């Protein structure tokens, strides 16, 4: 087709408009399409996830997958489960390798770790506690499970105890017994899945639970708290008290278990994204 000189510009403008309309329609129909940051939007923080006792980094697989698919930089780091002071120092060392803002997330005993690890790391902009402990200075993780916790039973009925090289005097590794793990720790997961997780659990030293917290970063760092009402390990009442003390933004999830991060990663991811988006706003310091 041959255009008259006077009509060329109008024709090209029309083609451009149609192309833009098609592109917009395709983006709207694709739920995985990532929107470009708007002018002036803040930098998205790196999401660092810290697991708790009787678990490992794989407990965060659902969250890591969802966050990375949505364009977030998410990292799940190994928690040694040896001693609160040294475990926290290990995570702090990792945090210091990251430039830019960080949202630090902890599950269960991992909440105690992030409470200490964030102290003195100014680029940690938010803490997210997922069915977690959030101790004050001088408190131990063991004291925060709640009076109705499944862990308040006779220790002989809860744990298999195993010695380990270099343990402090009196310290041992604790493995949850199968009936406790399946019935109280992972009680909303299919029994076969819960049994597999029990068989592959990582032990935690008694020192991890008995070491007093040296810091309470939630006093100065904005916090979010995810509470599963079906948690039998750290009771919802205990979590709510810690969340209110920290002036956290609270999300209550109906049901679930202590492993809601595995059974319902989408719900946990939504809270993490909320924290990240809040501290990504222009002007947030």
Secondary structure by P-SEA (a helix, b strand, c coil): ccccccaaaaaaaaaaaaaaaaaaaaaaaccccccccccccccccbbbbbbccccccccaaaaaaaaaaaccbbbbbbbccccaaaaaaaaaaaaaacccccbbbbccaaaaaaaccccccccccbbbbcccccccccccccccccccccccccccccccccccccccccbbbbbccaaaaaccccccccaaaaaaaaabbbbbccccccccccccccccccbbbbbbcccccccaaaaaaaaaaaccbbbbbcccccccccccaaaaaaaaaaaaaaaaccccc
